[in-house]
Structures are given as C-alpha cells and as structure tokens.
Amino acid sequence: MVDLFSEVEEEVRKERWEQLWKRYGTVMIIGAGTVVVSVAGWQAWERYSLAQRESASIEFNAAINVAQAGNVPQAEAQFITLGANAPEGYETLAAFLVAKTQIDQGKRDAAIASLRQLVADPNPLLSSPARLQLAWLLAETDPRADVETLITPLQDEQSPWRFAAAEISAYLDYHAGNWEQAAAAYQALAVAPGVTEGTAQRVGAIAQFLRASTPETANAAFGTEIQNPEGETALPETNDQGTVQ
C-alpha cells in the first residue's frame, strides 16, 4: 500500500505541469498577449509589422506541434530561438515552454534556471504558474523555507492559485515525516470552499491513507523502523519493484 501511494504521488507530480498547462495555458497566453499590448502602449504595438507577428505565431505553433509529436529536444531548440528573436509576449511565453521541455527531458538544473527567470517576471499570470512548478521541483531537495517563500505570494484567500499552493505545503509536511500535520492539511484542502472536485478527491484520498498508515503500523507491516532527519519514525524506502531497501 505504501508503494502504491508513492506511485500515485509520483504520477501526480509528473502530471503537475500538464495539469497547469491545460488549466491555465489559455490564461498564460492571454497574459503574454497583455505583455505584448502593454509594452509601450498601443502606438508602440502598431509599429510591429504584421509580417513579424504572423511569423512568430507560425513558428510558435510549429514548435508546439513538434513537442506534441514527441521530439522534445527539437521543440526546446525552437522555443529557445523564439525566445531570442520573437516579439515581446511570444518571447515570454516561449521562455515558459522552454522550461516545460527541459523538465520533460529531465534537465532539472536548466529548468530551475528557466523557471527562476519566469518567477521574476512582473506579470503574475506568468510568474505564478512558474512559482508552482519551481516549488514542485525543489520540494524534495531544497530547504523548506525556500519552497515556502516561493508559494507564499500564492496563498492569499483571493488567489486563484491558493489550492495548488496548499497542496505543495501539505506535501512538504509529508516529505518531512510530519504525517499527522500532512493528513490534516490534505483533509482541509479536500473540503476547502471552491476547490475543484478532482483535487478534492485526490487530496482526500491521500489524507485517508496517511491517517490509516501511521509510522507504527507501517513499521509493523514492513518489519523495520526508519527514522527521518528529525528523529521521528518514517516510512521505509522502496525500490521500483516495491521492495524495502
């Protein structure tokens, strides 16, 4: 059961970027368009040639098609070129997709660098999803305080990103071995007003698992006892075949 939970959590993390893109991709495109329109006002926008805009749109769609066809390295190269040469707006959005292709290829350090640049973008429609994805990348390796600093701006009650940020915070509790706190956080998110049905079902199931699988019962099931860095009993590690290491 522990291995099953680990697999589910891993799949959730792998799909995080795709979920963000499907849910907020249109918003980010609108945000990028807002950047284009507001660069120097409408008069400055008029100075862009129609040919330049059409060319950038064609190249951008071509890069997306290449990525969807499975040639992610080529798509990354095309998005990098767009980021360097396209009109502002397309340039910003291309930078976001550069990070996505880097994550898809396992280029963690490069993706972190790309996402940090996007986090610094003044447009929250672009910086907010970048904060979420960067937080997931850093959740298991960097100090918790650094990850919490990333998601703090998204936790306001009026923020459309507050549920995604709350899920990261709950995962940080779980990863630290604070099972009771993690279970409470996941359960609170599951019943939070406004949370989507899919999110509520997923985090509710995680909360139920954590409450049912205390460190003591897990140790009894696996016949071993593992201590986390704080000295508290935690789950034993398992390999890909579900065998305790």
C-alpha positions as CSV (number, residue, x, y, z in Angstrom):
1,M,0.0,0.0,0.0
2,V,2.9,2.3,0.8
3,D,4.4,1.6,-2.6
4,L,1.0,2.3,-4.3
5,F,0.8,5.7,-2.5
6,S,4.3,6.5,-3.7
7,E,3.4,5.7,-7.2
8,V,0.3,7.8,-7.1
9,E,2.2,10.7,-5.6
10,E,4.8,10.4,-8.3
11,E,2.2,10.4,-11.1
12,V,0.6,13.4,-9.5
13,R,3.9,15.2,-9.5
14,K,4.7,14.2,-13.1
15,E,1.3,15.4,-14.3
16,R,1.5,18.7,-12.4
17,W,3.0,20.6,-15.3
18,E,0.5,19.2,-17.8
19,Q,-2.4,20.0,-15.4
20,L,-1.1,23.6,-15.0
21,W,-0.8,24.0,-18.7
22,K,-4.3,22.5,-19.5
23,R,-6.0,24.6,-16.8
24,Y,-4.1,27.8,-17.1
25,G,-2.5,27.7,-20.6
26,T,-5.1,30.0,-22.0
27,V,-4.7,32.4,-19.1
28,M,-1.0,32.4,-19.6
29,I,-1.4,33.1,-23.4
30,I,-3.7,36.0,-22.5
31,G,-1.2,37.2,-20.0
32,A,1.6,37.0,-22.6
33,G,-0.7,38.9,-25.0
34,T,-1.2,41.5,-22.3
35,V,2.5,42.0,-22.1
36,V,2.6,42.5,-25.9
37,V,-0.1,45.1,-25.9
38,S,1.2,47.0,-22.9
39,V,4.9,47.0,-23.8
40,A,4.8,50.7,-24.7
41,G,1.2,51.3,-25.3
42,W,-0.9,50.8,-28.4
43,Q,1.2,53.2,-30.5
44,A,4.3,51.1,-29.9
45,W,2.3,48.0,-30.7
46,E,1.3,49.4,-34.1
47,R,5.0,49.7,-35.0
48,Y,5.3,45.9,-35.0
49,S,5.0,44.7,-38.6
50,L,2.2,42.3,-39.4
51,A,4.7,40.1,-41.1
52,Q,6.7,39.8,-37.9
53,R,3.7,38.9,-35.7
54,E,2.5,36.3,-38.2
55,S,5.9,34.8,-38.5
56,A,6.2,34.4,-34.7
57,S,2.8,32.9,-34.5
58,I,3.6,30.3,-37.2
59,E,6.9,29.4,-35.5
60,F,5.3,29.2,-32.1
61,N,2.6,26.8,-33.3
62,A,5.2,24.8,-35.2
63,A,7.2,24.3,-32.0
64,I,4.2,23.2,-30.1
65,N,3.4,20.6,-32.8
66,V,7.0,19.3,-32.7
67,A,6.7,18.9,-28.9
68,Q,3.3,17.1,-29.2
69,A,4.8,14.8,-31.8
70,G,7.4,13.7,-29.2
71,N,10.5,15.5,-30.5
72,V,11.0,17.4,-27.3
73,P,14.7,18.3,-27.8
74,Q,13.9,19.9,-31.2
75,A,11.0,21.8,-29.6
76,E,13.2,23.1,-26.9
77,A,15.6,24.4,-29.5
78,Q,12.8,26.1,-31.4
79,F,11.4,27.7,-28.3
80,I,14.8,29.0,-27.4
81,T,15.1,30.6,-30.8
82,L,11.7,32.1,-30.4
83,G,12.6,33.4,-27.0
84,A,15.6,35.2,-28.5
85,N,14.0,36.6,-31.7
86,A,10.2,36.8,-31.3
87,P,8.3,39.9,-30.4
88,E,7.8,40.5,-26.7
89,G,4.9,38.4,-25.5
90,Y,5.7,35.5,-27.7
91,E,9.2,35.7,-26.3
92,T,7.9,35.4,-22.7
93,L,5.6,32.5,-23.5
94,A,8.4,30.7,-25.4
95,A,10.5,31.0,-22.3
96,F,7.8,29.3,-20.3
97,L,7.7,26.4,-22.8
98,V,11.5,26.1,-22.8
99,A,11.2,25.3,-19.1
100,K,8.5,22.7,-19.8
101,T,10.6,20.9,-22.4
102,Q,13.6,20.9,-20.1
103,I,11.5,19.3,-17.4
104,D,10.2,16.7,-19.9
105,Q,13.8,15.9,-20.7
106,G,15.0,15.7,-17.1
107,K,17.2,18.8,-17.4
108,R,16.5,19.8,-13.9
109,D,19.1,22.4,-13.4
110,A,18.3,24.1,-16.7
111,A,14.6,24.0,-15.9
112,I,15.2,25.5,-12.5
113,A,17.2,28.4,-14.1
114,S,14.5,29.0,-16.7
115,L,11.7,29.0,-14.1
116,R,13.6,31.4,-11.8
117,Q,13.7,33.9,-14.6
118,L,9.9,33.5,-15.1
119,V,9.3,33.8,-11.3
120,A,10.9,37.2,-11.6
121,D,8.5,38.3,-14.4
122,P,6.3,41.2,-13.2
123,N,3.2,39.7,-14.8
124,P,1.6,37.3,-12.2
125,L,-0.2,35.4,-14.9
126,L,3.2,34.1,-15.9
127,S,5.2,34.2,-12.7
128,S,2.5,32.4,-10.6
129,P,2.5,29.1,-12.5
130,A,6.3,29.3,-12.7
131,R,6.3,29.6,-8.9
132,L,4.2,26.4,-8.6
133,Q,6.3,24.3,-10.9
134,L,9.6,25.5,-9.4
135,A,8.3,24.7,-5.9
136,W,7.5,21.1,-7.0
137,L,11.0,20.8,-8.5
138,L,12.6,22.0,-5.2
139,A,10.2,20.3,-2.7
140,E,12.4,17.3,-2.1
141,T,15.9,18.8,-2.3
142,D,15.9,22.4,-1.1
143,P,15.2,23.8,2.4
144,R,11.5,24.0,3.2
145,A,11.8,27.7,3.9
146,D,12.9,28.4,0.4
147,V,10.0,26.5,-1.1
148,E,7.5,28.2,1.2
149,T,9.0,31.6,0.2
150,L,8.1,30.7,-3.4
151,I,4.5,29.8,-2.7
152,T,3.7,32.4,-0.1
153,P,2.5,35.0,-2.6
154,L,0.0,32.5,-4.0
155,Q,-1.6,31.6,-0.6
156,D,-3.8,34.7,-0.3
157,E,-7.5,33.9,0.1
158,Q,-8.3,35.7,-3.2
159,S,-5.5,34.0,-5.2
160,P,-6.7,31.6,-7.9
161,W,-3.5,29.6,-7.2
162,R,-4.2,29.1,-3.4
163,F,-5.3,25.5,-3.7
164,A,-2.3,24.4,-5.7
165,A,0.0,26.2,-3.2
166,A,-1.8,24.5,-0.3
167,E,-1.2,21.1,-1.9
168,I,2.5,21.8,-2.1
169,S,2.6,22.9,1.5
170,A,0.8,19.6,2.6
171,Y,3.4,17.6,0.6
172,L,6.2,19.4,2.4
173,D,4.7,18.1,5.7
174,Y,4.5,14.6,4.3
175,H,8.0,14.7,2.9
176,A,9.4,15.9,6.3
177,G,7.7,12.9,8.0
178,N,5.1,15.1,9.7
179,W,2.2,12.7,8.9
180,E,-0.4,14.0,11.2
181,Q,0.1,17.5,10.1
182,A,0.2,16.4,6.4
183,A,-3.0,14.5,6.8
184,A,-4.7,17.4,8.4
185,A,-3.5,19.8,5.7
186,Y,-4.6,17.4,2.9
187,Q,-8.1,17.0,4.5
188,A,-8.5,20.7,5.0
189,L,-7.8,21.2,1.3
190,A,-10.2,18.5,0.3
191,V,-13.1,20.3,2.0
192,A,-12.0,23.9,1.2
193,P,-14.7,26.0,-0.4
194,G,-14.1,26.4,-4.1
195,V,-11.7,23.5,-4.5
196,T,-12.2,21.5,-7.7
197,E,-13.8,18.1,-7.5
198,G,-10.7,16.3,-8.9
199,T,-8.4,18.0,-6.4
200,A,-10.7,17.3,-3.5
201,Q,-10.9,13.6,-4.4
202,R,-7.1,13.2,-4.8
203,V,-6.1,15.0,-1.7
204,G,-8.9,13.5,0.3
205,A,-7.6,10.0,-0.6
206,I,-4.1,11.0,0.4
207,A,-5.4,12.3,3.7
208,Q,-7.2,9.0,4.3
209,F,-4.1,7.0,3.5
210,L,-1.9,9.0,5.9
211,R,-4.4,8.7,8.7
212,A,-4.7,4.9,8.2
213,S,-1.0,4.3,7.8
214,T,0.7,5.6,10.9
215,P,4.5,5.2,11.2
216,E,3.9,2.4,13.8
217,T,1.6,0.4,11.5
218,A,3.9,0.9,8.6
219,N,6.8,-0.4,10.6
220,A,4.9,-3.4,11.7
221,A,3.9,-4.2,8.1
222,F,7.4,-3.9,6.8
223,G,9.2,-5.3,9.8
224,T,11.6,-2.4,10.0
225,E,11.9,1.0,11.6
226,I,13.2,4.1,9.8
227,Q,13.9,7.4,11.4
228,N,13.6,10.7,9.5
229,P,16.1,13.6,10.0
230,E,14.1,14.9,12.9
231,G,14.4,11.5,14.7
232,E,10.8,10.6,14.1
233,T,9.8,7.2,12.7
234,A,9.0,7.4,8.9
235,L,8.2,5.1,6.0
236,P,11.0,2.8,4.7
237,E,12.2,3.5,1.2
238,T,11.2,1.1,-1.5
239,N,12.7,0.4,-4.9
240,D,10.8,0.3,-8.3
241,Q,9.6,-3.2,-7.5
242,G,8.2,-2.2,-4.2
243,T,10.9,-4.0,-2.2
244,V,12.1,-2.4,1.0
245,Q,15.6,-1.1,0.7
